[in-house]
Amino acid sequence: MPFPVDTKWITETEKKLGVRFPASFVTTMATMNGGSVRTRIDTFELFPFLDASDRKRIQRTCGSIDRETATARKDWYGFPPDAVAIGANGGGDLLILLPMPDHPENLQHAVYWWDHETSEIDLVADDFSDLPKS
């Protein structure tokens, strides 16, 4: 169930990962820390930002963006080392954000699908706000 998150937890995740999330992603996630989005490929459940403000929120957000990204980088063969995982379809594929080529500390506005079977990356939206929420 999506719920708002204080932007301090988004900033904390940015510090952990060494990146800045695109504005449209931050704006949406600040109001619905989680939920799902539809792409032409599948529906993806969004990973939340870890919210350590109380026990209930810690439990709700333990499968956080930073944790899922670290797991993907460590355990998934072919996962781009600089990608940030923001969602999963339940079948192994991930929704990812990639860094800007000239400014790798900033993530692109574009959203990509990473296929866990082929390691191929496919553009699914030019901006996170283009993805229908479900």
N, C-alpha and C positions, 0 to 999 in steps of 0.2 A: 504494500500500500504506500503510495507516494505521500510525502509530507515535506514541509519547508525545512531548510537547513540554514543556519547562520553562515554568512559568508566567511567568517573566520575559519571554519572547517574546510572550506574550499581553498582558502589561502594556505592552510596547513598542508593540504594535499599537494598543492603547487610546489611548496618548499620541499616536500619529501621527494617528489619526482623531478624537481629542477626545471619545471616548465610553467607556462601560463596558458590557461584554458581560453578558448575564444569566448568573446562576450556573449554571444547568443546561447552558448552552452551553459555558461555561468548563470545567466538570467533565468533560463528555464529550470535548471537544477536547484537554484535557490528557492524556487517555489514548489518544486516537486522532486525532491531528492530520491529519485528512483522512478518507478513506473516502466512504461514500455513505449517503443516506437515501431512504426511499420516502415519497411522498405519494400522495393519491388522484389526482393529476394525472400524475405521472411520477416517475422516479428521478433524483435530483440528486447529482452528485459535489460533495463539499464542498471549498471552498478551504481550504488550511492556513494556519496562522499562520507567517509567515516565521521560520525558525530559522537564525540565522547562526552557530551554534556550530562548524561545520566545513563544508568544501566540499561534502561529500555531502549534508548537510542543507540547505544553501543551494540546491543543484540540485533537491532534492526539493520544496522549498517556495517556489520562485521565483514560482509562480502564486498568490501569497498573497492573503489577504483584503484587505489594504490596497491592493495593486496592482490587483486586480480591481475593487475599489470605485472607485478613482481612474479607471480606464479606463471603467467604466460611467457614472460621473458626467460624464466628458468626451465620450465617443463615442456613447452610446446616447440617442437622442431620447426624451424622456418618462420617463427614469429619475428617480425622486424624488431631489432633491439631498441630502437628509438620510438616505437609506437606506444600509445597509451590505450589500454582496453577500457571501453566505456559501457559495453553491453555484450550479452550472449544470447544465442537463439536456442540453447538447450541441446543442440546437436554437435557442439564443439566449435562452431564458427563464432567469431567475435566481431563486434563493431569497434572500430578504432579511429583514433585521431593521430595524425602524423605531424612532425615538426615542419616549420617553414624551412625551405632549403637555405636561405640566407640568414635566418635568425632561428636556429634550432631551439632556443629557449621559449619560443612562442609556437603553440600548436596551430595548425591550419584551421580555417573555418569548415573546410570540406570534411565529410564523414565517409569512411571507407569500411568495406566488408572484407575481413580476412578469412579465407577458406582454409580450415584446418587440415583438409586432405591434400590440397595442392600447394598451399602457402601463397596462393595468388591473392592480390589485393585489387579490389574493384570499387570505384567511386559509386556511392549510393545517394549522396546529396552534396550540393555545393555549399550548404550551410546547415548546421544542426536544426535551425528553425524551420527548414523546409520539410523535415520529417514529421509525418502525422503522428500525434500521440495517441496511444490506445489504452 
